[in-house]
Amino acid sequence: MTLKMRSAGFSAEDELEGKQPHPIPLEDCLDLHTFSPRDVASLTEEYLLCCRDAGFSEVRIIHGRGSGIQRRTVRAVLSRLPFVKSFYDAPPQRGGWGATIVHLQLADELPSPDPEGEG
């Protein structure tokens, strides 16, 4: 499955010039190294929504080690998404603190709305 995301390095100028959004394969791992830092927050949110809808319960986000700016950006997004169950540094063999493991609450695990409007 491939995801075409407008937020992934795709500007209004690109659209005016007739360029197409960058296709991103939908997998259980997202490597942010190829994306502009300005796109990281929106890309992360949109990608995880698509992963959740596709049935992924775990996704690894590779943000790199560097100065930690990308890691902080990713984790700020994760902390506000209601369908993110948990997240933590990847084990050393999967990237260590250069990657974050995210556990997603799948759509069928979400609480169903109360038909009576209570609670």
Secondary structure as GFF3:
##gff-version 3
##sequence-region A 1 119
A	DSSP	beta_strand	2	5	.	.	.	ID=ss1
A	DSSP	alpha_helix	12	16	.	.	.	ID=ss2
A	DSSP	beta_strand	22	25	.	.	.	ID=ss3
A	DSSP	beta_strand	29	31	.	.	.	ID=ss4
A	DSSP	three_ten_helix	32	34	.	.	.	ID=ss5
A	DSSP	three_ten_helix	37	39	.	.	.	ID=ss6
A	DSSP	alpha_helix	40	54	.	.	.	ID=ss7
A	DSSP	beta_strand	58	62	.	.	.	ID=ss8
A	DSSP	alpha_helix	69	80	.	.	.	ID=ss9
A	DSSP	beta_strand	84	89	.	.	.	ID=ss10
A	DSSP	three_ten_helix	92	94	.	.	.	ID=ss11
A	DSSP	three_ten_helix	96	98	.	.	.	ID=ss12
A	DSSP	beta_strand	99	104	.	.	.	ID=ss13
A	DSSP	three_ten_helix	107	109	.	.	.	ID=ss14
###
